[in-house]
Amino acid sequence: MVKNSWVMLVVATIIVAVQLSSASPYHLKKRATEDSDRETFGEFDADSDGVVSAGEFRDVLEDDDDFDETDITTSFQELDTDHNGKISFGEWRKWDDEEK
């Protein structure tokens, strides 16, 4: 469970880094957050089909030696709340909102 939390922390860190890199006026903050979430989601959605497959998720995280296949698989399953084998942007946003 500790490594699984570590995977989620890395994903959250990527999201925060993107958010911090896009300064905007206060009244546009919500929109900027959604835009930065879309940008981060896009980094995982390699084929730009609007969903993140298990393979795409794995490709982003497997280069980090701190994660093994079990950690990546478990994290993917937690984000894929409708269990269709893909992470939609809605599932991504829901997870991100819960992490904040």
Secondary structure, DSSP 8 states (H G I E B T S, - for coil): -HHHHHHHHHHHHHHHHHHHTS---GGGHHHHHHHHHHHHHHHH-TT-SSEEEHHHHHHHHTTSTT--HHHHHHHHHHH-TT-SSEEEHHHHHHHHHHH-
